[in-house]
Amino acid sequence: MKILYESTYTYKIFKLLFEQCEEFISTLGEIMFYCIEFLKGLKNFNTSFREILEQCSRFGVSSLPITLSIVGMTSIIISMQVAGEMVKQGGGNFVGMLMAILTVREEGAIMAGFAIISMIGSSLASEIATMKVTDQIDAIQVLKVNPVQYLFTPRVIAGTVMMPMVVVVASLFGIIGGAVASNLVSELSYKAYFDSVWFGLNMHDLNVCVLKSISFGFAISLISCSCGMQAKDGAKGVGIATTKAVVWSFVAIVVIDLLFAAAFFY
């Protein structure tokens, strides 16, 4: 009877759901554990500034081209869709304001976060996962060095510090791209566009953008390193850990963005 029950689709579906829920809770617990360990390690702060600068270069310089490309192209696409219709309806003087608010509040940070996850987050996860499955983490522990403090601290600090800078540059690039696209599509003058930008933006939007970017950088770097530390079973485990880091980072920044939108703009 048990064999027949276990062969049914109902049992398989519930078993799959239970396994997914168990994995979700386990992964969330691991991330929280490593977060606490990271915060404890900040008291001693044995990390060299050279290592932090290397990771900052990795986050800020290496990821900048792809981030600017994604944010810029997204702004151009949106502006092409919006500018022409708004000019036809007599709302050309509000195109710059709309693009600036959209880019600073949402698009710049979100698209930059996606780019950082795809390029840097996956790299962090695979790097630490490879160290885990090749017993390099165990070797670090044998030397009486805390692997969380040694590996996490420079990467998480670099992500937290550099993410706002990347988002600010990408948002500026996106606003300029929107101006070019608006001018080409609807012949809206650059003066009218940028006058509208200054009219629509305020310090509240910029402050929220920077604070959100800090949260994104912290979450992406912490989750990527945490998922890498959970790797096992050789090369297959490295791939699983990298995929998990990317998926969890995507979910994290969407949830964080929802919380910021509810807290500051609702």
Secondary structure, DSSP 8 states (H G I E B T S, - for coil): -HHHHHTSHHHHHHHHHHHHHHHHHHHHHHHHHHHHHHHHHHHH----HHHHHHHHHHHHTTTHHHHHHHHHHHHHHHHHHHHHHHHHTT-GGGHHHHHHHHIIIIIHHHHHHHHHIIIIIHHHHHHHHHHHHTTHHHHHHHTT--HIIIIIHHHHHHHHHHHHHHHHHHHHHHHHHHHHHHHHHH---HHHHHHHHHHH--HHHHHHHHHHHHHHHHHHHHHHHHHHHT--SHHHHHHHHHHHHHHHHHHHHHHHHHHHHHHH--
